[in-house]
Amino acid sequence: MNAKPPSSRGAKPVQVKKSKGRTVSSQRWLQRQLNDPYVRAAKTKGYRSRAAFKLIELDDKFHFLKKGLRVLDLGAAPGGWSQIAVQRIGETGKLVATDILEMEPIPGATIVIADFLDNETPDRIKQALGGNADVVLSDMAAPTTGHRATDHIRTIALLEAGLQLAEEVLAPGGTFVGKVFQGGASGELLQKLKKHFSSVKHVKPPASRAESVELYLVAQGFRAENI
């Protein structure tokens, strides 16, 4: 399933009328959402979020989701990435979606409601997967403050926590995909990643909005012996 970026050609732009109860920023957000081709395509295809297209584009480029693999989706709610992962690993694969928030069921996925920072969570995940994970996905980002440097530091901290869990559950040769902000992984973290993975790339998929500072880190070829 290769995905071409949804086209807005032929679609009539939606104009949002001013409302006394709506701020200028919320009005702009609503207008952007209503005119976003990825938002429209997500609704058409039944995806829970436009972020589903980011995973499609990342996997089309790096080919880390294959039939029969065991996949862990960290911070999975509302489930857009899990929907795509389930499709790509097929019935012979295993997808475990974990979040501290309750989630609606996803056909083909096992949902584990847990704080991934808890000490017992890795064992719960391995039990749910039936073994170690081949792929660990994380589209998590800390709530934004509007201050880019602060947001970057907080999201990197979340990425590091996700990576630490990935190191506990990944099988040799496995893949870790996580969100960072503009500037990418810090030098120290990047060195750690290069020690533990044979390939580390930063990429901005087309589905990431042009004005967004998010990037994705794709680390492949996990070296368990270096942990």
DODRENVEX-290690 format. One record per residue (C-alpha): residue number from 1; chain; x, y, z. Coordinates in steps of 0.001 Angstrom, whole numbers, padded with zeros to 6 digits. Layout:
BEGIN
   num   cadena        c1        c2        c3
   NUM        A         X         Y         Z
...
//
This chain:
BEGIN
   num   cadena        c1        c2        c3
     1        A    000000    000000    000000
     2        A    002024    002977   -001242
     3        A    000484    006344   -000562
     4        A    000654    009406   -002747
     5        A    000103    012706   -000929
     6        A   -003617    013531   -001065
     7        A   -004419    016197   -003614
     8        A   -006532    019234   -002857
     9        A   -006956    019918   -006568
    10        A   -010578    020541   -007435
    11        A   -011610    020959   -003807
    12        A   -013323    024235   -003005
    13        A   -011616    025999   -000068
    14        A   -013736    026108    003075
    15        A   -014140    029534    004645
    16        A   -014791    029618    008386
    17        A   -017156    032359    009483
    18        A   -016153    034556    012395
    19        A   -017721    033687    015723
    20        A   -017890    035708    018922
    21        A   -016968    032640    020953
    22        A   -013949    031732    018812
    23        A   -010487    033264    019082
    24        A   -008513    034254    015990
    25        A   -006023    031402    016560
    26        A   -008781    028802    016957
    27        A   -010482    030124    013818
    28        A   -007232    029770    011874
    29        A   -006735    026237    013239
    30        A   -010267    025244    012241
    31        A   -009876    026668    008737
    32        A   -006539    024870    008312
    33        A   -008099    021589    009436
    34        A   -011079    021914    007111
    35        A   -008812    022644    004135
    36        A   -006114    020059    004913
    37        A   -006129    017298    002229
    38        A   -004622    014824    004723
    39        A   -007439    015479    007192
    40        A   -010011    014897    004452
    41        A   -008231    011762    003241
    42        A   -008020    010395    006798
    43        A   -011777    010789    007202
    44        A   -012410    009135    003829
    45        A   -010215    006131    004670
    46        A   -011414    005807    008247
    47        A   -008072    006671    009853
    48        A   -008266    008106    013350
    49        A   -005806    010895    012600
    50        A   -003968    012510    009697
    51        A   -000773    011249    011388
    52        A   -001511    007848    009823
    53        A   -000112    009213    006556
    54        A    003186    010077    008251
    55        A    003726    006420    009134
    56        A    002699    005332    005626
    57        A    005270    007698    004116
    58        A    008009    006706    006563
    59        A    007452    003012    005917
    60        A    007271    003503    002153
    61        A    010747    005049    002424
    62        A    012407    002727    004949
    63        A    010355   -000517    004696
    64        A    010423   -001465    008378
    65        A    006854   -002847    008583
    66        A    006656   -006329    007068
    67        A    004254   -009244    007245
    68        A    004538   -011291    010410
    69        A    006481   -008785    012525
    70        A    005854   -007924    016175
    71        A    005258   -004177    016569
    72        A    004901   -001945    019633
    73        A    003196    001452    019259
    74        A    004040    003717    022214
    75        A    001636    006500    023170
    76        A   -000684    005085    020540
    77        A   -003908    007016    021246
    78        A   -006016    007756    019269
    79        A   -004631    004912    017128
    80        A   -003837    006252    013652
    81        A   -000350    004691    013552
    82        A   -001648    001412    014973
    83        A   -004243    001179    012193
    84        A   -001511    001398    009539
    85        A    000854   -000962    011353
    86        A   -001871   -003621    011653
    87        A   -002543   -003399    007909
    88        A    001119   -003754    006998
    89        A    002129   -006600    009310
    90        A   -000985   -008590    008415
    91        A   -002740   -011368    010299
    92        A    000519   -013205    010956
    93        A    001960   -010167    012746
    94        A    001288   -008867    016239
    95        A    000585   -005249    017149
    96        A    000540   -004015    020741
    97        A   -000646   -000444    021242
    98        A    000066    001096    024628
    99        A   -001002    004402    026138
   100        A   -001834    005825    029532
   101        A   -005164    006947    027994
   102        A   -008096    004686    027230
   103        A   -008425    003821    023522
   104        A   -011190    002558    021314
   105        A   -010482   -001038    020176
   106        A   -008512   -001473    016939
   107        A   -009215   -004669    014970
   108        A   -006073   -006813    014992
   109        A   -004371   -004890    017814
   110        A   -003848   -005670    021486
   111        A   -004244   -002563    023630
   112        A   -002300   -002242    026875
   113        A   -003313    000682    029072
   114        A   -000159    001503    031024
   115        A    002449    004138    031774
   116        A    005414    003009    029694
   117        A    007730    004498    032339
   118        A    006572    001973    034959
   119        A    009112   -000745    035738
   120        A    006697   -003596    035049
   121        A    005547   -002259    031656
   122        A    008323   -003857    029509
   123        A    007411   -007330    030813
   124        A    003705   -006663    030184
   125        A    004530   -005608    026632
   126        A    006692   -008661    025921
   127        A    003949   -010902    027268
   128        A    001346   -009206    025066
   129        A    003641   -009433    022012
   130        A    004573   -013041    022688
   131        A    008274   -012143    022585
   132        A    010511   -009223    021711
   133        A    009404   -006477    019332
   134        A    010770   -006167    015808
   135        A    009652   -002529    015594
   136        A    008961    000114    018238
   137        A    007005    003169    017091
   138        A    006578    006445    018965
   139        A    004661    009452    017659
   140        A    004690    010972    021141
   141        A    005455    014628    021753
   142        A    005267    016580    024980
   143        A    002476    019192    025159
   144        A    003765    022318    023427
   145        A    004403    025552    025307
   146        A    004990    027762    022280
   147        A    008656    028117    023225
   148        A    010566    026055    020658
   149        A    013669    025375    022743
   150        A    011577    024194    025701
   151        A    009332    022059    023491
   152        A    012381    020484    021858
   153        A    013972    019582    025210
   154        A    010743    018086    026558
   155        A    010123    016038    023429
   156        A    013732    014799    023372
   157        A    013285    013667    026992
   158        A    010189    011729    025920
   159        A    012092    010256    022978
   160        A    014909    009136    025291
   161        A    012405    007439    027595
   162        A    010828    005669    024601
   163        A    014268    004626    023378
   164        A    015147    003223    026798
   165        A    012047    001036    026707
   166        A    012794    000051    023100
   167        A    016227   -001157    024173
   168        A    014529   -003477    026670
   169        A    012001   -004979    024271
   170        A    013584   -004843    020774
   171        A    014869   -007965    019087
   172        A    018312   -007871    017389
   173        A    018031   -006132    014012
   174        A    014922   -004244    015125
   175        A    013778   -000705    014269
   176        A    012927    002297    016436
   177        A    010932    005227    015018
   178        A    010417    008315    017183
   179        A    009416    011959    016923
   180        A    011852    014811    017525
   181        A    011657    018521    016828
   182        A    013757    020710    014558
   183        A    017414    020227    015385
   184        A    016929    016469    015717
   185        A    018556    014300    018334
   186        A    021244    015918    020470
   187        A    024882    014983    019916
   188        A    025027    012704    022954
   189        A    021764    010963    022098
   190        A    022789    010631    018459
   191        A    026036    008940    019469
   192        A    024104    006532    021668
   193        A    021744    005730    018801
   194        A    024624    005121    016388
   195        A    026184    002763    018926
   196        A    022990    000751    019296
   197        A    021718    000856    015679
   198        A    023493    000297    012364
   199        A    021547    003113    010611
   200        A    020146    006359    012049
   201        A    018277    008867    009854
   202        A    016286    012064    010404
   203        A    013402    012642    008001
   204        A    010414    014967    007581
   205        A    007611    013077    005815
   206        A    005418    015012    003339
   207        A    002416    014649    005685
   208        A    004173    016807    008281
   209        A    002881    020325    007785
   210        A    005348    022713    006164
   211        A    005234    025034    009164
   212        A    005741    022173    011641
   213        A    009154    021782    013298
   214        A    008709    018035    013802
   215        A    011116    015467    012397
   216        A    011184    011701    012719
   217        A    014154    009625    013703
   218        A    014373    006190    012066
   219        A    016949    003898    013689
   220        A    017378    000453    012105
   221        A    019539   -002595    012765
   222        A    019371   -002799    016573
   223        A    022549   -004152    018174
   224        A    021368   -005793    021378
   225        A    024906   -006810    022316
   226        A    025875   -003133    022760
   227        A    023340   -002550    025527
//
